[in-house]
Structure formats: structure tokens, C-alpha cells
Amino acid sequence: MRSRPSLLPALTVLFSLALSACAPSHTPLLQPPARSVRPAQTPALDLAGPRPDVILLTVSGRCGPPCRAPRDNHDTLGARGTTDALAAAFTSQGLSVQVAAYASQLPATTQSPAIREPQRGFLALLADVQRIQATWPGPDRPRLVLFSHSQGGPWIHYLPRVTPQVTYDLMIDLDAACLFFQTDFSAAVSASAATLNTLLAGQPGVPSACQYQATPKGPRLSKDIVPDNVTLNLEVHSKYRFASPGPGGGLPLNYLADRTPNLRLDGTRRGLHLYVSRQDDHSAISQPSSQTMAWVTMNAGRIAATWK
């Protein structure tokens, strides 16, 4: 009677191969090449040139997979053409417009291995506002418009709080979101502590951009409070319910939405206007072809007509 061949040698080989497949590789992973981000085509802010009628200051939101946030946060509003769509609402009224764009970052400049162009953050925005005020002081100043999406919202609500001497004529926030704000920027705040203490002496710290403030209507996150040095506010919330996407694309089921209407610190809604999209999800509201941007550009144009 013949004996059966042993399976032990074969199992040993298979087990060794499995272990080698699970073991960490010492070969470095290839990184995809850095991609270029298209800026807005509207003329860029030029402090050495003639005074524009309107300066549009934009802060984009937190980037989504496969990008690594906050490292890879960049100017998505410019890249999508949304900034240009908004600028056109002002130029259609005969006003000259210049744009300065910022990513949802704290440092003045960051360089991601995934994005070719350096991205400018909140400290650059703060410095630009100070230079704008020094270059064009007095009543003949340019109109200042703040425009944001998602995690960019806390930054544009925070800016007027720490520059109370500056008047912002219009704030436009699309689905302002505090999600991940504190965890994304706590390290940068610590690393920039000395600079922030100098620049923001006596003003609320950066973490307060996503902390609660007391109002007569109850506590509200700072992203939902419009400071008094902002004249008008156009606020957009993405859709609350399941609905077919509109021209801006997106998904039928929304995954993130701002559901808290903005207030003034005194609890009123003076100068504040809210639009809730029926079609656009959190990403689609920032597309230039969206239902949301049709509402924004229509009302921005009406406001601009009163500035001439």
C-alpha cells in the first residue's frame, strides 16, 4: 500500500509566500506627479496698479479624497471657474474686479507635493487686507467681497472679527462647515503661536473661528455669526433632502449641509439673506453651473447695481 505524499512542503511554501506578501516593503511607493491648479481668469489683485471697484477675496474649502487634507487644500473655487462666474456678476454692472484667492490653510504660504502651485492661507489674507487698507484708504476705497465654500466659511467669518476697523461690503458663504477645523489646524496654530500673538494681539484666537458665541437666540458657532462690519450677507445651504441633482451635478443624497441660518451677534438677521438649494449637494453648490450659483450671481448683480 502506497503512502500519500505529504502536503507539508507545499503548505510551507504557501505560508512563506503569504508572509512575504504581508511584510512591509522597503521599496518606496511612487507618488503621482503634482498637478497644476487653474487659477481664476479674473485679473489678480494688483496693489501697484489702478484701484479696482471691487476686490473679491475667496477662501476655498477642505479638499476631498484622494487628496490629503489639510496638506493638499487648494483654490478649488478658482479652478472650477466659480470665482470667475461671481466676478462676472460685478463686471456686468460695469465694475472693475480684482481677485485674491486663498486655500483653507493657516500659514501665509504652503507647498503640497500634490499641487504644483504654492497655496496662500489665512495669514496671507490678513496681510493683503491690511495692505489694501493702506493702499486705498478713505471713502474712495474698493468694495470688499468675501466668498467661501465649506471649510473656507469659518475663515471669512473670522477675518472681520480680527479686523474690526475694516468694512466688508458683502459676504457670500456656501455651506460653511467646521468639520475637522480644529484637528486640521491645531498643529499650525501651535507652530505659529508667536506670529499670531503679534498679529492678533487682543483679538480672538484662531480656534474661536469654530467655537460658540452667545447670542439672544442661544449659542451659535462663529461660522454662523456675521460681524457688524459686514454690510450684507448671501448665505447658501445645500439641499436638506434626497433630490435629483441639478446642472451642477453631485449626488441625490447629500452628505454634508449647513443647517443653521446666520445671525448677527445681537440675534437679528439685518442684511442677511438665506437660500436653501433644492438640487445641489455640498460639492455641487460650488460649481459655476449650479442652481446655487445662479441665485448667488443674480443677487450679487443686484447688489452691485447699487454700488455704481
GUTIBA-520701 format. One record per residue: residue in one letter; x, y, z of N, C-alpha, C in turn. Coordinates in steps of 0.2 Angstrom, whole numbers, padded with zeros to 4 digits, always signed. Example, Ala and Ser with C-alpha at 12.3 -4.5 7.8 and 13.67 -1.06 7.14 Angstrom:
BEGIN
a+0066-0028+0039+0062-0022+0039+0066-0016+0039
s+0064-0011+0035+0068-0005+0036+0064+0000+0039
***
This chain:
BEGIN
m+0004-0006+0000+0000+0000+0000+0004+0006+0000
r+0003+0011-0005+0007+0017-0006+0005+0022-0001
s+0010+0025+0002+0008+0031+0007+0007+0037+0003
r+0002+0042+0005+0000+0048+0002+0006+0053+0003
p+0007+0057-0003+0013+0062-0002+0011+0067+0003
s+0016+0069+0007+0014+0074+0012+0013+0081+0009
l+0008+0085+0012+0006+0091+0010+0010+0097+0013
l+0014+0094+0018+0018+0099+0022+0023+0104+0018
p+0027+0101+0013+0031+0106+0010+0027+0111+0006
a+0022+0109+0003+0018+0114-0001+0015+0119+0003
l+0012+0117+0009+0009+0122+0014+0015+0127+0016
t+0021+0124+0017+0026+0128+0020+0028+0134+0015
v+0028+0132+0008+0029+0137+0003+0024+0142+0003
l+0017+0140+0003+0012+0145+0003+0012+0149+0009
f+0013+0147+0015+0014+0151+0021+0019+0156+0020
s+0025+0154+0017+0030+0159+0017+0029+0164+0012
l+0025+0162+0006+0023+0167+0001+0018+0172+0004
a+0014+0170+0008+0009+0174+0012+0012+0179+0016
l+0017+0177+0020+0020+0181+0025+0024+0186+0021
s+0027+0184+0015+0031+0189+0012+0027+0195+0009
a+0021+0193+0007+0016+0197+0004+0013+0202+0009
c+0013+0200+0015+0011+0205+0021+0016+0209+0024
a+0022+0207+0023+0028+0210+0026+0028+0217+0023
p+0030+0222+0027+0031+0229+0024+0037+0229+0019
s+0035+0233+0013+0040+0233+0008+0045+0239+0009
h+0051+0238+0008+0056+0243+0008+0057+0247+0002
t+0053+0245-0003+0053+0249-0010+0049+0255-0009
p+0051+0261-0010+0047+0267-0009+0042+0267-0014
l+0036+0269-0012+0030+0270-0016+0031+0276-0021
l+0029+0275-0027+0029+0280-0032+0023+0285-0030
q+0025+0292-0030+0020+0297-0029+0017+0299-0036
p+0011+0300-0037+0009+0303-0043+0012+0310-0044
p+0013+0312-0050+0016+0319-0051+0011+0324-0049
a+0014+0330-0046+0010+0335-0044+0006+0338-0050
r+0000+0340-0048-0005+0343-0054-0005+0350-0053
s-0007+0353-0058-0007+0360-0059-0014+0363-0057
v-0015+0368-0054-0022+0370-0052-0023+0377-0056
r-0028+0377-0060-0030+0383-0064-0032+0388-0059
p-0029+0394-0060-0032+0400-0056-0038+0403-0059
a-0041+0408-0056-0046+0412-0059-0043+0416-0065
q-0047+0417-0070-0045+0421-0075-0047+0428-0074
t-0050+0430-0069-0051+0437-0067-0045+0440-0065
p-0043+0447-0067-0037+0450-0065-0035+0449-0058
a-0029+0447-0056-0027+0446-0049-0026+0453-0046
l-0027+0453-0039-0026+0459-0035-0019+0462-0037
d-0019+0468-0038-0013+0472-0040-0013+0478-0036
l-0009+0478-0031-0009+0484-0026-0005+0490-0029
a-0001+0488-0034+0003+0494-0038+0000+0497-0043
g-0006+0494-0045-0010+0497-0051-0015+0501-0049
p-0020+0503-0054-0026+0507-0053-0030+0504-0048
r-0034+0508-0044-0039+0505-0039-0045+0502-0043
p-0046+0495-0041-0052+0492-0044-0058+0494-0040
d-0064+0493-0043-0070+0495-0040-0072+0490-0035
v-0070+0483-0036-0072+0478-0031-0066+0473-0031
i-0064+0471-0025-0059+0466-0023-0063+0460-0020
l-0062+0454-0024-0065+0448-0022-0060+0444-0018
l-0061+0442-0012-0057+0438-0008-0060+0431-0007
t-0057+0426-0009-0060+0420-0009-0056+0415-0005
v-0060+0410-0001-0057+0405+0003-0060+0399+0001
s-0057+0394-0002-0060+0388-0004-0060+0383+0002
g-0064+0377+0001-0065+0373+0007-0060+0367+0007
r-0061+0362+0011-0057+0356+0013-0057+0352+0007
c-0052+0350+0004-0052+0345-0002-0054+0338+0000
g-0057+0334-0004-0059+0328-0003-0054+0322-0006
p-0056+0316-0004-0051+0311-0007-0051+0311-0015
p-0046+0309-0018-0040+0306-0014-0035+0311-0012
c-0036+0317-0012-0031+0322-0009-0031+0322-0001
r-0025+0324+0001-0024+0323+0009-0025+0330+0012
a-0031+0331+0015-0032+0337+0019-0029+0337+0026
p-0027+0343+0028-0027+0349+0025-0021+0351+0021
r-0016+0346+0020-0010+0347+0016-0011+0349+0009
d-0016+0346+0006-0017+0347-0001-0023+0352-0002
n-0025+0356+0003-0031+0361+0002-0028+0366-0003
h-0033+0368-0008-0031+0372-0013-0037+0376-0016
d-0035+0381-0020-0040+0386-0023-0045+0382-0028
t-0050+0378-0025-0055+0375-0029-0060+0380-0032
l-0061+0385-0029-0066+0390-0032-0063+0393-0038
g-0057+0394-0038-0054+0397-0045-0054+0392-0050
a-0051+0386-0048-0050+0380-0053-0057+0378-0056
r-0062+0378-0053-0069+0376-0055-0072+0382-0060
g-0069+0388-0060-0072+0393-0063-0078+0397-0059
t-0079+0395-0053-0084+0398-0049-0082+0405-0047
t-0076+0407-0046-0074+0414-0044-0075+0418-0050
d-0074+0416-0056-0075+0420-0062-0082+0421-0063
a-0086+0416-0062-0094+0417-0063-0096+0422-0058
l-0094+0422-0052-0096+0428-0047-0093+0435-0049
a-0087+0435-0051-0084+0441-0054-0088+0444-0059
a-0090+0440-0064-0094+0442-0070-0101+0446-0067
a-0103+0444-0061-0109+0447-0059-0108+0455-0058
f-0102+0456-0056-0100+0463-0054-0098+0467-0061
t-0094+0463-0065-0092+0466-0071-0098+0468-0076
s-0103+0464-0075-0109+0465-0079-0112+0472-0078
q-0111+0474-0072-0113+0481-0069-0108+0486-0071
g-0103+0485-0075-0098+0490-0076-0093+0491-0071
l-0092+0487-0066-0087+0487-0061-0081+0483-0063
s-0075+0486-0061-0069+0483-0062-0068+0478-0056
v-0065+0472-0057-0064+0467-0052-0057+0465-0052
q-0054+0464-0046-0048+0460-0045-0049+0455-0040
v-0046+0449-0040-0047+0443-0036-0040+0441-0032
a-0041+0439-0026-0036+0436-0022-0039+0430-0019
a-0035+0424-0021-0038+0418-0019-0034+0414-0013
y-0037+0411-0009-0034+0408-0003-0036+0401-0002
a-0032+0396+0001-0034+0389+0002-0036+0389+0010
s-0039+0384+0012-0041+0383+0019-0034+0381+0023
q-0030+0386+0024-0024+0384+0027-0023+0390+0032
l-0018+0389+0037-0016+0395+0041-0010+0399+0039
p-0005+0395+0037+0001+0399+0035+0000+0403+0029
a+0004+0408+0029+0004+0413+0023+0005+0409+0016
t+0009+0404+0016+0011+0400+0010+0012+0393+0012
t+0009+0389+0008+0010+0381+0009+0012+0378+0002
q+0016+0373+0002+0018+0369-0004+0016+0362-0003
s+0011+0360-0006+0009+0352-0006+0013+0349-0011
p+0015+0342-0010+0019+0338-0015+0014+0336-0021
a+0007+0337-0019+0002+0335-0024+0000+0341-0029
i+0002+0347-0027-0001+0353-0031+0006+0357-0033
r+0006+0359-0039+0012+0362-0041+0013+0369-0038
e+0007+0373-0039+0007+0380-0037+0007+0381-0029
p+0011+0385-0026+0010+0386-0019+0003+0389-0018
q+0001+0387-0012-0006+0390-0010-0005+0395-0004
r-0009+0400-0004-0009+0405+0001-0015+0404+0006
g-0013+0405+0012-0018+0404+0018-0020+0410+0021
f-0023+0409+0027-0026+0415+0031-0021+0420+0032
l-0015+0419+0034-0011+0424+0036-0009+0429+0030
a-0009+0426+0024-0008+0430+0018-0015+0434+0017
l-0021+0431+0018-0027+0435+0018-0027+0441+0022
l-0025+0440+0028-0025+0445+0033-0020+0451+0031
a-0014+0449+0029-0009+0454+0027-0011+0457+0021
d-0015+0454+0016-0017+0458+0010-0023+0463+0012
v-0027+0461+0017-0032+0466+0019-0029+0472+0022
q-0024+0471+0026-0020+0477+0029-0017+0481+0023
r-0014+0478+0018-0011+0482+0013-0016+0485+0008
i-0022+0482+0007-0027+0485+0004-0029+0492+0007
q-0030+0491+0014-0032+0497+0018-0027+0503+0017
a-0020+0501+0018-0015+0506+0017-0014+0509+0010
t-0016+0505+0005-0015+0507-0002-0021+0512-0004
w-0027+0510-0002-0033+0514-0004-0037+0515+0002
p-0035+0520+0006-0039+0522+0012-0044+0527+0011
g-0049+0528+0015-0054+0533+0015-0060+0530+0011
p-0065+0535+0010-0071+0533+0007-0071+0531+0000
d-0065+0532-0004-0065+0530-0011-0061+0524-0011
r-0062+0519-0007-0059+0513-0007-0063+0508-0011
p-0059+0502-0013-0063+0497-0017-0068+0494-0012
r-0073+0491-0015-0078+0487-0011-0075+0480-0010
l-0076+0478-0004-0073+0471-0002-0078+0466-0002
v-0077+0460-0005-0082+0455-0006-0078+0449-0003
l-0081+0445+0002-0078+0439+0004-0083+0433+0002
f-0079+0428-0001-0083+0422-0004-0080+0416-0002
s-0084+0411+0000-0081+0405+0003-0085+0399+0002
h-0082+0393+0002-0086+0387+0002-0084+0382+0008
s-0088+0379+0011-0087+0374+0016-0082+0376+0021
q-0076+0373+0022-0072+0375+0027-0069+0382+0026
g-0069+0384+0021-0067+0391+0020-0072+0396+0023
g-0078+0394+0025-0083+0398+0029-0080+0401+0035
p-0078+0397+0040-0075+0399+0046-0070+0405+0045
w-0066+0404+0040-0060+0409+0039-0063+0416+0037
i-0068+0416+0033-0071+0423+0031-0076+0426+0036
h-0078+0422+0041-0082+0424+0047-0077+0427+0052
y-0071+0423+0052-0066+0425+0057-0062+0432+0055
l-0061+0433+0049-0057+0439+0047-0060+0445+0049
p-0067+0446+0048-0070+0453+0050-0069+0454+0058
r-0069+0448+0062-0069+0449+0069-0062+0451+0071
v-0057+0450+0067-0050+0452+0069-0048+0458+0066
t-0052+0460+0061-0051+0467+0058-0057+0471+0058
p-0059+0473+0064-0065+0477+0065-0065+0484+0062
q-0059+0486+0061-0058+0493+0058-0060+0493+0050
v-0061+0487+0047-0062+0486+0040-0069+0485+0039
t-0072+0488+0034-0079+0487+0031-0079+0482+0026
y-0082+0477+0026-0083+0472+0021-0090+0473+0018
d-0091+0474+0012-0097+0476+0009-0102+0470+0008
l-0099+0464+0006-0103+0458+0005-0099+0452+0007
m-0103+0448+0011-0100+0441+0012-0105+0436+0009
i-0101+0431+0006-0105+0426+0002-0102+0419+0005
d-0106+0415+0009-0104+0409+0011-0108+0403+0009
l-0105+0398+0006-0108+0392+0003-0107+0386+0008
d-0112+0384+0012-0112+0378+0016-0106+0379+0021
a-0105+0384+0025-0100+0385+0029-0100+0379+0034
a-0094+0376+0035-0093+0370+0039-0087+0370+0043
c-0088+0368+0050-0082+0367+0055-0080+0360+0055
l-0082+0356+0051-0080+0349+0051-0072+0348+0051
f-0069+0345+0055-0061+0344+0055-0057+0351+0056
f-0061+0357+0057-0057+0363+0058-0052+0363+0063
q-0054+0361+0069-0049+0361+0075-0043+0356+0074
t-0045+0350+0072-0040+0345+0071-0035+0346+0065
d-0038+0349+0060-0034+0351+0054-0028+0356+0056
f-0030+0361+0060-0026+0367+0061-0023+0368+0068
s-0024+0363+0072-0021+0364+0079-0013+0364+0079
a-0010+0360+0075-0003+0360+0074+0000+0366+0071
a-0004+0369+0066-0002+0375+0063-0002+0381+0068
v-0008+0381+0072-0009+0386+0077-0003+0386+0082
s-0001+0380+0084+0004+0380+0089+0011+0382+0086
a+0012+0380+0080+0018+0382+0076+0019+0389+0075
s+0013+0393+0074+0013+0400+0073+0011+0404+0079
a+0012+0401+0085+0010+0405+0091+0013+0412+0091
a+0019+0412+0091+0022+0419+0091+0020+0424+0086
t+0019+0422+0080+0017+0426+0075+0010+0428+0076
l+0005+0424+0078-0002+0425+0079-0002+0430+0085
n+0002+0429+0091+0001+0433+0096+0003+0440+0094
t+0007+0441+0090+0009+0448+0087+0004+0451+0083
l+0001+0447+0078-0003+0450+0073-0010+0450+0076
l-0012+0446+0081-0019+0446+0083-0020+0448+0091
a-0015+0452+0093-0015+0455+0100-0021+0458+0102
g-0024+0455+0107-0031+0457+0109-0037+0455+0105
q-0036+0451+0100-0041+0448+0096-0042+0441+0097
p-0048+0438+0096-0049+0431+0097-0044+0427+0093
g-0043+0421+0096-0038+0417+0093-0041+0413+0087
v-0037+0409+0083-0039+0406+0078-0044+0400+0079
p-0043+0396+0085-0048+0391+0087-0055+0394+0088
s-0056+0400+0089-0063+0403+0090-0067+0404+0084
a-0063+0403+0078-0067+0403+0072-0072+0397+0071
c-0071+0392+0075-0076+0387+0076-0078+0385+0083
q-0079+0390+0087-0081+0389+0094-0088+0393+0094
y-0091+0392+0100-0098+0395+0101-0097+0402+0104
q-0102+0406+0101-0103+0413+0104-0110+0414+0107
a-0111+0418+0112-0118+0419+0115-0122+0424+0110
t-0128+0422+0109-0132+0427+0106-0139+0427+0109
p-0143+0432+0108-0150+0432+0111-0154+0426+0109
k-0152+0423+0103-0156+0417+0101-0153+0410+0103
g-0148+0411+0108-0144+0405+0110-0137+0405+0107
p-0133+0400+0109-0126+0399+0107-0126+0397+0099
r-0121+0401+0096-0121+0399+0089-0113+0399+0087
l-0111+0394+0083-0104+0394+0081-0103+0400+0077
s-0096+0402+0078-0094+0408+0075-0095+0409+0067
k-0095+0403+0064-0096+0402+0057-0103+0404+0055
d-0108+0405+0060-0115+0406+0059-0117+0413+0061
i-0111+0417+0063-0112+0424+0065-0109+0429+0061
v-0113+0434+0058-0110+0439+0054-0108+0445+0058
p-0102+0447+0058-0100+0453+0062-0103+0459+0059
d-0103+0464+0063-0107+0470+0061-0103+0474+0056
n-0096+0473+0055-0093+0476+0050-0093+0473+0043
v-0098+0468+0042-0100+0466+0036-0107+0468+0034
t-0108+0472+0029-0114+0475+0027-0119+0471+0025
l-0118+0466+0020-0123+0461+0018-0120+0454+0018
n-0125+0449+0018-0123+0443+0018-0128+0438+0014
l-0125+0435+0009-0128+0430+0005-0126+0423+0007
e-0131+0419+0010-0129+0413+0013-0132+0407+0009
v-0129+0402+0008-0132+0396+0004-0131+0390+0008
h-0137+0386+0009-0136+0379+0012-0138+0374+0006
s-0134+0369+0006-0135+0364+0001-0142+0360+0003
k-0144+0356-0001-0151+0353-0001-0151+0349+0006
y-0157+0349+0009-0158+0345+0015-0161+0338+0014
r-0164+0337+0008-0167+0331+0007-0165+0327+0001
f-0166+0321+0000-0165+0317-0006-0168+0320-0012
a-0164+0322-0017-0167+0325-0023-0162+0324-0029
s-0165+0324-0035-0161+0323-0041-0156+0329-0042
p-0150+0327-0044-0145+0333-0045-0147+0338-0050
g-0145+0344-0049-0146+0349-0055-0141+0350-0059
p-0140+0355-0063-0135+0356-0068-0128+0356-0065
g-0127+0357-0058-0121+0357-0055-0118+0350-0054
g-0122+0345-0055-0120+0338-0054-0121+0336-0046
g-0117+0331-0044-0117+0329-0037-0121+0323-0036
l-0124+0322-0030-0127+0315-0028-0134+0317-0026
p-0139+0312-0027-0145+0313-0025-0146+0314-0017
l-0142+0310-0013-0142+0311-0006-0136+0315-0004
n-0137+0320+0000-0132+0325+0002-0129+0322+0008
y-0122+0323+0008-0118+0320+0014-0116+0325+0019
l-0117+0332+0018-0115+0337+0022-0119+0343+0020
a-0122+0347+0025-0125+0353+0024-0125+0357+0030
d-0124+0364+0029-0125+0369+0034-0133+0369+0035
r-0135+0369+0041-0142+0369+0043-0144+0375+0048
t-0139+0379+0049-0140+0384+0054-0140+0391+0051
p-0145+0395+0050-0145+0401+0047-0141+0406+0051
n-0137+0410+0047-0133+0415+0050-0137+0420+0054
l-0134+0423+0059-0137+0428+0063-0132+0434+0064
r-0134+0440+0066-0130+0445+0069-0129+0443+0077
l-0123+0446+0079-0122+0445+0086-0128+0447+0091
d-0132+0452+0089-0137+0454+0093-0144+0450+0092
g-0143+0444+0088-0149+0440+0087-0153+0442+0081
t-0152+0447+0077-0156+0449+0072-0153+0446+0065
r-0157+0447+0060-0155+0445+0053-0154+0451+0048
r-0152+0456+0051-0151+0463+0047-0146+0462+0042
g-0149+0463+0035-0144+0462+0030-0142+0455+0028
l-0145+0450+0031-0144+0443+0029-0149+0440+0025
h-0147+0436+0020-0151+0433+0015-0149+0425+0014
l-0154+0421+0015-0153+0414+0015-0156+0410+0009
y-0153+0406+0006-0155+0402+0000-0154+0395+0002
v-0159+0390+0002-0158+0383+0003-0159+0380-0004
s-0154+0377-0007-0154+0373-0013-0159+0367-0013
r-0163+0366-0018-0167+0360-0019-0163+0354-0022
q-0158+0356-0026-0155+0351-0030-0147+0350-0028
d-0144+0355-0026-0136+0354-0025-0134+0351-0019
d-0129+0347-0019-0126+0344-0013-0121+0348-0011
h-0117+0346-0006-0112+0350-0003-0106+0352-0008
s-0105+0348-0013-0100+0350-0018-0103+0354-0024
a-0108+0352-0026-0111+0355-0032-0113+0362-0031
i-0114+0364-0025-0116+0371-0024-0110+0376-0026
s-0104+0373-0026-0098+0377-0028-0096+0377-0035
q-0101+0373-0039-0100+0373-0046-0103+0379-0050
p-0100+0382-0055-0102+0388-0058-0109+0387-0061
s-0110+0381-0063-0117+0379-0067-0122+0377-0062
s-0121+0378-0056-0126+0375-0051-0132+0380-0050
q-0138+0377-0047-0143+0381-0046-0141+0387-0040
t-0137+0385-0036-0135+0389-0031-0131+0395-0034
m-0126+0394-0038-0123+0400-0041-0127+0404-0045
a-0132+0401-0048-0137+0406-0052-0140+0411-0047
w-0142+0408-0041-0145+0413-0036-0140+0418-0034
v-0134+0415-0032-0129+0420-0030-0127+0425-0035
t-0126+0424-0041-0124+0429-0046-0129+0433-0047
m-0136+0431-0047-0141+0436-0048-0142+0441-0043
n-0141+0439-0037-0142+0443-0031-0135+0448-0030
a-0130+0445-0032-0123+0449-0032-0124+0454-0037
g-0127+0453-0043-0128+0458-0048-0132+0464-0046
r-0138+0462-0042-0142+0467-0040-0139+0471-0035
i-0135+0468-0030-0132+0472-0025-0126+0477-0029
a-0123+0474-0034-0118+0478-0037-0121+0484-0041
a-0127+0483-0043-0130+0489-0047-0131+0495-0042
t-0131+0494-0036-0132+0499-0031-0126+0503-0029
w-0120+0499-0031-0113+0502-0030-0111+0507-0035
k-0114+0507-0041-0111+0511-0046-0112+0519-0045
***
